[in-house]
Amino acid sequence: MPVPLDVEGLVGQATEGSPRAVARLISLVEDAHPQLREVARALVPHTGRAQLVGLTGPPGVGKSTTTSMLISALRAQGKRVGVLAIDPSSPFSGGALLGDRVRMAEHATDGGVFIRSMATRGHLGGLSWATPQAVRVLDAAGFDIVLIETVGVGQSEVDVVRLADTTVVLLAPGMGDGIQAAKAGVLEIADVFVVNKADRDGADTTVRELKQMIAMSRREVPGHSWRQPILRTVAARGEGAAEVTGALAEHREWLDSRGELHRRRATRAAGEIEAIALHALRTELGDLHGGDLLAELADQVVRGGLDPYAAADRLTHNLRG
């Protein structure tokens, strides 16, 4: 039996800025530690202050370079920055293939920055299943902005919008049909568009196509709609950082003034509650696989003595006790 953790002490250290405590808490989340419920309960009073920013887009647009550029710009403003880089899982270890030291080494010694690579572990939508709880750890630890950089898998990354207050969609010139391919999923979730590598040929065309798509399929938000800006950056040279951070601040102000921030966070909380409840139910159903009831019900359905809906009713009745 594992030695019980001093959860209150660990959370206290994290809220006081200990990077080691923050890292330990995120590891507990990733490993689904038996005291995870206690951890979540201890974090709640310290959360709700950080701005959550998702960065997503097709492969090759420079998401990690853009993330690094934004870290530098935000640190220059005196803000503490947490980063979760969601990476493909190693098929052997289940760990993240890409390490934060490789991707953003220049920030490794900055005490105002915390970077963590997390593995998707097969989870669809570009996000690790543990990401919501890891975001809560960074929020509780007092980071002003949490950047969530997702796996470059195209339009399935729309899951990022469920976690972010502000979603930044990155594109780059020379992608061919990249915008058309992404249109059905990623583009609709954007609060801010960034055309990175804007010094390349085709940047004007990419911006023009974006403007046309926004005009044709603009989202309607109750009240005054937010008009998604299209910004140009050359992240490798730090160009455009001020414009992007300015747009993030402007969007946060808009969210606050319209009540949209609370609505988005309430929707996010509802999804998280539902996911936890469904996981608990699946666990109970999995336990039944080891018993006789499910096998008996399946046998009755195959023999024609029971329809699957009636069998499901009996199964759920049994779960309710």
C-alpha positions in Angstrom: 0.0 0.0 0.0 1.5 3.4 -1.0 2.4 5.8 1.8 -0.4 8.5 2.1 0.5 11.9 0.7 0.3 15.1 2.6 -2.0 16.6 0.0 -2.6 19.9 1.9 1.1 20.4 2.3 1.9 19.6 -1.3 -0.9 22.0 -2.6 0.4 24.7 -0.2 3.9 24.4 -1.6 2.5 24.6 -5.1 0.5 27.8 -4.4 3.6 29.3 -2.9 5.4 28.8 -6.2 7.4 25.6 -5.7 8.0 24.1 -9.2 8.8 20.7 -7.7 5.4 20.6 -6.0 3.6 21.7 -9.2 5.4 18.9 -11.1 4.5 16.4 -8.4 0.9 17.3 -8.5 0.7 17.0 -12.3 2.4 13.6 -12.1 -0.3 12.5 -9.5 -2.9 13.6 -12.0 -1.4 11.8 -14.9 -1.0 8.6 -12.8 -4.6 8.8 -11.5 -3.3 8.6 -7.9 -5.7 7.1 -5.3 -5.7 10.5 -3.5 -6.6 12.4 -6.7 -10.1 13.3 -5.3 -8.4 14.8 -2.3 -6.0 16.8 -4.6 -8.9 18.1 -6.6 -10.7 19.2 -3.5 -7.6 21.0 -2.1 -7.0 22.9 -5.4 -10.5 24.3 -5.8 -10.2 27.4 -3.5 -7.1 28.5 -5.4 -8.4 28.3 -9.0 -10.3 30.5 -11.4 -7.8 33.3 -11.9 -5.6 32.2 -14.8 -6.4 33.0 -18.4 -6.4 29.7 -20.3 -5.2 30.0 -23.9 -5.3 27.2 -26.4 -3.0 27.1 -29.4 -3.9 24.7 -32.1 -3.5 24.2 -35.9 -2.3 21.8 -38.5 1.2 20.3 -38.4 4.0 22.4 -39.6 2.6 25.9 -38.7 5.1 26.5 -35.9 3.0 26.0 -32.7 6.0 25.3 -30.4 7.9 28.3 -31.8 4.9 30.5 -31.4 4.4 29.3 -27.8 8.0 30.1 -27.1 7.6 33.6 -28.6 4.5 34.2 -26.5 6.3 33.1 -23.3 9.0 35.7 -23.9 6.4 38.4 -24.6 4.3 37.6 -21.6 7.3 37.4 -19.3 8.4 40.8 -20.5 5.0 42.0 -19.2 5.8 40.5 -15.8 3.3 37.6 -16.1 3.9 34.1 -14.8 3.3 31.6 -17.6 2.4 27.9 -17.4 2.6 25.7 -20.5 1.2 22.3 -21.2 2.5 20.8 -24.4 0.3 17.9 -25.4 2.5 15.4 -27.3 1.9 12.1 -29.2 2.4 9.2 -26.9 5.3 6.8 -27.2 3.9 3.4 -28.3 6.4 1.8 -25.9 6.4 3.8 -22.7 3.1 5.8 -23.0 5.2 9.0 -22.3 5.5 12.1 -24.4 7.8 11.7 -27.4 8.8 15.4 -27.4 10.4 16.9 -24.4 10.0 20.5 -23.1 13.8 20.9 -22.8 14.1 20.3 -26.6 11.3 22.5 -27.6 11.6 25.5 -25.3 15.0 25.2 -23.7 15.6 29.0 -23.6 12.9 29.3 -20.8 14.1 26.3 -18.8 15.9 28.4 -16.1 13.1 31.1 -15.8 11.4 30.7 -12.4 8.3 32.5 -13.8 7.8 29.8 -16.4 6.7 26.2 -15.9 6.6 23.9 -19.0 5.3 20.4 -19.0 5.0 17.9 -21.8 2.0 15.5 -21.5 1.2 12.5 -23.5 -2.1 12.0 -25.2 -2.0 8.3 -24.5 -4.3 7.6 -27.4 -6.9 10.2 -26.4 -8.6 11.8 -29.4 -9.0 15.5 -29.9 -5.4 16.5 -29.4 -5.6 16.6 -25.6 -4.5 14.3 -22.9 -7.3 13.0 -20.6 -5.5 14.4 -17.7 -5.1 17.9 -19.1 -8.1 19.5 -17.4 -6.7 18.6 -13.9 -3.2 19.7 -14.9 -4.6 23.0 -16.0 -6.2 23.3 -12.6 -2.9 22.7 -10.9 -1.2 25.5 -12.8 -4.1 27.8 -12.2 -3.9 27.1 -8.4 -0.1 27.6 -8.5 -0.7 31.3 -9.4 0.2 31.4 -13.1 -1.4 34.3 -14.8 -1.7 32.6 -18.2 -1.7 28.9 -19.0 -0.9 28.1 -22.6 -2.2 24.7 -23.9 -0.4 23.7 -27.0 -2.1 20.7 -28.7 -0.9 17.9 -30.9 -0.8 18.8 -34.6 -3.5 16.4 -35.8 -5.7 18.7 -37.7 -9.4 19.3 -37.2 -9.8 16.7 -34.4 -8.1 19.3 -32.1 -11.4 21.0 -31.6 -11.4 19.5 -28.1 -9.1 22.4 -27.1 -12.0 24.8 -27.1 -13.5 22.9 -24.2 -10.5 23.9 -22.0 -9.5 27.3 -23.3 -11.0 30.7 -22.5 -9.3 31.9 -25.7 -8.4 29.7 -28.6 -5.7 30.7 -31.1 -5.7 28.9 -34.4 -2.4 29.0 -36.3 -2.0 28.6 -40.0 0.9 29.2 -42.4 1.3 30.0 -46.1 2.2 27.3 -48.5 -0.2 24.8 -46.9 -2.0 24.1 -50.2 -5.5 22.9 -49.2 -4.7 23.1 -45.5 -7.3 25.8 -44.8 -10.0 23.9 -46.7 -9.1 20.7 -44.9 -9.3 22.5 -41.5 -12.4 24.5 -42.2 -14.9 22.0 -41.0 -13.4 21.7 -37.6 -10.5 23.9 -36.4 -11.4 27.2 -38.0 -14.8 27.5 -36.3 -13.4 27.4 -32.8 -10.9 30.3 -33.3 -11.1 33.5 -31.2 -7.8 34.7 -32.8 -6.3 33.6 -36.1 -2.5 33.8 -36.5 -0.8 33.4 -39.9 2.7 32.4 -38.9 5.7 32.4 -41.2 4.2 35.5 -42.7 7.5 36.4 -44.4 6.9 33.6 -46.9 5.2 33.8 -50.3 1.5 33.2 -50.1 0.9 35.0 -46.8 -1.4 37.5 -48.4 -3.4 34.7 -50.0 -3.8 32.9 -46.7 -5.1 36.0 -45.0 -7.5 36.7 -47.9 -8.9 33.1 -47.7 -9.3 33.4 -44.0 -11.2 36.7 -44.4 -13.5 35.1 -47.0 -14.2 32.1 -44.7 -15.0 34.3 -41.7 -17.4 36.3 -43.8 -19.2 33.2 -45.0 -19.4 31.3 -41.7 -19.2 33.9 -38.9 -20.3 32.6 -35.5 -23.0 34.6 -33.8 -22.6 35.3 -30.1 -25.5 36.8 -28.1 -25.0 40.6 -27.9 -22.1 42.1 -29.7 -20.1 39.4 -31.5 -16.4 39.1 -31.1 -14.7 39.7 -34.4 -11.8 37.3 -34.7 -8.7 39.2 -35.7 -6.3 37.8 -38.3 -2.7 38.5 -37.2 0.6 37.9 -38.9 3.7 36.6 -37.1 7.2 35.4 -37.8 7.6 33.5 -34.6 11.1 32.4 -35.2 12.2 36.1 -35.1 9.7 37.2 -32.5 7.7 39.4 -34.9 4.0 39.9 -34.1 4.2 38.9 -30.5 2.9 42.3 -29.2 -0.1 42.0 -31.6 -1.0 38.5 -30.4 -0.6 39.2 -26.7 -2.7 42.4 -27.2 -5.4 40.4 -28.9 -5.4 37.9 -26.0 -5.8 40.7 -23.4 -8.6 42.3 -25.5 -10.5 39.0 -25.8 -10.2 38.4 -22.1 -11.7 41.8 -21.5 -14.5 41.1 -24.0 -15.3 37.7 -22.2 -15.5 39.4 -18.8 -17.7 42.3 -20.1 -20.2 40.0 -21.8 -20.5 37.3 -19.2 -19.0 34.9 -21.8 -16.1 33.8 -19.6 -18.5 32.4 -16.9 -20.6 30.7 -19.6 -17.6 29.0 -21.2 -16.2 27.9 -17.9 -19.5 26.5 -16.7 -19.8 24.6 -20.0 -16.3 23.3 -19.4 -17.1 22.2 -15.8 -20.2 20.4 -17.0 -18.2 18.4 -19.5 -15.6 17.6 -16.9 -18.3 16.4 -14.4 -19.9 14.3 -17.1 -16.6 12.7 -18.0 -15.8 11.8 -14.4 -19.3 10.4 -13.9 -19.1 8.3 -17.2 -15.7 7.0 -16.1 -17.1 5.9 -12.8 -20.0 4.1 -14.6 -17.6 2.4 -17.0 -15.6 1.2 -14.1 -18.8 -0.3 -12.5 -19.7 -1.9 -15.8 -16.2 -3.3 -16.1 -16.6 -4.9 -12.7 -19.8 -6.5 -14.0 -17.9 -8.1 -16.9 -16.2 -10.2 -14.2 -19.5 -11.3 -12.8 -22.5 -13.4 -14.0 -25.2 -10.7 -14.7 -23.9 -9.3 -17.9 -23.1 -12.7 -19.3 -26.6 -13.9 -18.4 -28.3 -10.9 -20.0 -26.2 -11.3 -23.2 -27.1 -15.0 -23.4 -30.8 -14.1 -23.1 -30.5 -11.6 -25.9 -28.8 -14.0 -28.2 -31.4 -16.7 -27.5 -34.2 -14.3 -28.2 -35.6 -14.3 -24.7 -34.9 -10.6 -24.1 -34.4 -7.5 -26.2 -31.2 -5.4 -25.7 -33.1 -2.4 -24.3 -34.8 -4.5 -21.6 -31.4 -6.1 -20.8 -29.8 -2.7 -20.5 -32.7 -1.6 -18.2 -32.0 -4.6 -15.9 -28.3 -3.8 -16.0 -28.7 -0.2 -15.0 -31.3 -1.2 -12.3 -28.6 -3.4 -10.9 -26.1 -0.6 -10.9 -28.4 1.7 -9.0 -28.7 -0.9 -6.3 
